[in-house]
Amino acid sequence: MTDTHHTKIPETSRRSHLDGPNRVRLLIGFIAALAVALTATLATWEPLPSPVTLRWWVLMPLFYVAEIAVVHIRFRREAHSMSLNEIPLVLGLFFAAPAELVVAQVTGALLVLIIHRRQPPIKLAFNVSQFALSAAVSVVVFRTIVGLGDPLSGIGAVAAILAVLVPLPMVAALISRVIQLMGGQVDAAEARNVLLLSSVGYTINAGLG
């Protein structure tokens, strides 16, 4: 089963100081540092003008439920799974403070990964780091585009969809890189299929949001 949000990190028989898990840890550290730096910048940004403001503790349960509610899709002989994470993400883009949106998504996902999926530490660290970076990038994309017009007009819809889609290739590349560092092989055709299906699913979820 392939999941663009979570990566299945294979085991490797040969592990040296600069190979496998150690290189993955360096990559995770870089992703986490970048996510923290970007989120710190977003902390200075105000929510969009709105009569409704969603705080992080309101959004967090929504991300939690969305991450549990995984949709399974079969494409040819492969099975793919996608969460409904983009729905609360879009709500947060419009109605939450940027930094609180990142905190809400990371916290909700972290609880799911620990309680329900019981991921090992290195996999957990990677997924949480890429969630944080992806959410922060989504905010930057959304605010950049929505600043061109009225957030409640067509520009708002375009901004929301692009905010969801733009981080997708980045996440896919990071997952592929982790698999390679751990000695696994990435099937290019399968990766393209996953990216295509995910783009369609993310767009639908963004529209629902």
Buried (B, 14 or more C-beta within 10 A) or exposed (E): EBBBBBBEBEEEEEEEEEBBBEBBBEBBEEBBEBBBEBBEBBEEEEBBEEEEEBBBEBBBBBBBBBBBEBEEEEEEEBEBBBBBBBBBBBBBBBBBBBBBBBBBBBBBBBBBBEEEBEBEEBBBBBBBBBBBBBBBBBBBBBBEBBEEEEBEEEBBBBBBBBBBBBBBEBBBEBBBBBBEBBBBEEEEEBBEBBBEBBBEBBBBBBBEB
